[in-house]
């Protein structure tokens, strides 16, 4: 069997599955879906198989294309190798059968789009447009319309072309963009919908009649490390430095522009009408939410940053760094304080006068007083487990924390940070926590992929659990969109919303 699958398709009678991919021996395989029994021998390739296609009617045929520049033509059923078609001079990237079964089309990195007879595998034509080839760059994908009289092709030259099979001429060319990220890697024509996939990961819906892009679906391609919400918008940043703004109602996303982060974003916070972000290179960016253009206002930190919290009322930013706490006001550094512990999460009280800092390697919380342009330590609180992310409740009465263990921490501010008794816990380390805007609920998420939500009005009642909220990865951030809606992000690159029914 193949080691990893590059392409897969069903037979038209929905009895067999044809797949191709990588492997030392067999790179293509066809089997019955219900029993797993083999449906013949498909071979003939010496390198990885990029795509496979099955004829839609009898007599059945199976076509495979590979990085060995060859097209494998198989007859069946049971399938057996009929011939190798050697017409391309570079990787053959995709192959698709006409819905009528009359022909199939292959596309290659040699910029060519070639048409073959569906029953015999003989070449019957080639699409040519510029310089006797189909595209200026390698052709990555092809798709037929339902009538079988037109195709679209996607290319690394950043275009999608519409072709007429009868005349074998280009009908229209749609240029998606001009950047490397706009290279087109895939395309699909399904009913009335036509779309392509960019190198950036964007899905481009377009109208073949008007030859215009009608909608672009954007998203992160790496683990989402940070997330904040404000006024129905979700602001996210990922491991590769990409930052996005997502409309919570429609799900539409747009990327931040300008001098964006070039490396992993460690933390972000909304401060008034701006979002403050810091990356692993210790660069700080303050971006207006009205424009989402980054880099117009920036600073740098003297040492490795971990977390940041802000107080919009006083334009205060406090960063926890390696054995140091740094304060900024109005975008300028005004204070730094070396500490004997390794600080981690931090939180500023709603009134802006108290700073709570956790320790990365000690089970302690350190309470500081913010006095104008300085901070002074006032108290130490011993914990049962080290805190990760720390939050004040919006009413300022409680401090909550996600932890490096199973425990969920709740401390009463008015009672000198004494623990609040409750019966909630996680299954493993938690990465993030957040209070609801009305200070009623406390949500925690972490590496167990679950979200635990406790009702602070009834702390001894069982918590609500959203099991496998992110089944494909750990949860990195949880935030509240409103009093009943939790937003979560994780290493699975997804942003999810969860509505409470209580």
Secondary structure as UniProt FT lines:
FT   STRAND          4..10
FT   TURN            12..13
FT   STRAND          16..22
FT   STRAND          28..32
FT   TURN            33..35
FT   STRAND          49..54
FT   STRAND          61..66
FT   TURN            67..68
FT   STRAND          71..75
FT   TURN            76..78
FT   STRAND          79..85
FT   STRAND          92..97
FT   TURN            99..100
FT   STRAND          103..108
FT   TURN            109..110
FT   STRAND          113..117
FT   TURN            118..120
FT   STRAND          123..127
FT   TURN            131..132
FT   STRAND          139..144
FT   TURN            146..147
FT   STRAND          150..155
FT   TURN            156..157
FT   STRAND          159..164
FT   TURN            165..168
FT   STRAND          169..175
FT   HELIX           180..182
FT   STRAND          184..190
FT   TURN            191..192
FT   STRAND          193..198
FT   TURN            199..200
FT   STRAND          203..207
FT   TURN            208..211
FT   STRAND          212..217
FT   STRAND          224..230
FT   TURN            231..232
FT   STRAND          233..238
FT   TURN            239..240
FT   STRAND          243..247
FT   TURN            248..250
FT   STRAND          253..255
FT   STRAND          257..258
FT   STRAND          265..271
FT   TURN            272..273
FT   STRAND          274..279
FT   TURN            280..281
FT   STRAND          283..288
FT   TURN            289..291
FT   STRAND          293..294
FT   STRAND          298..300
FT   STRAND          305..311
FT   HELIX           312..314
FT   STRAND          316..321
FT   TURN            322..323
FT   STRAND          324..329
FT   TURN            330..331
FT   STRAND          332..338
FT   STRAND          343..348
FT   TURN            350..351
FT   STRAND          354..359
FT   STRAND          364..371
FT   TURN            372..373
FT   STRAND          374..382
FT   STRAND          387..392
FT   TURN            394..395
FT   STRAND          398..403
FT   STRAND          409..412
FT   HELIX           413..415
FT   TURN            416..417
FT   STRAND          418..419
FT   STRAND          430..435
FT   TURN            437..438
FT   STRAND          441..446
FT   TURN            447..448
FT   STRAND          451..455
FT   HELIX           456..458
FT   TURN            459..460
FT   STRAND          464..466
FT   TURN            467..472
FT   STRAND          475..482
FT   TURN            483..484
FT   STRAND          485..490
FT   TURN            491..492
FT   STRAND          495..499
//
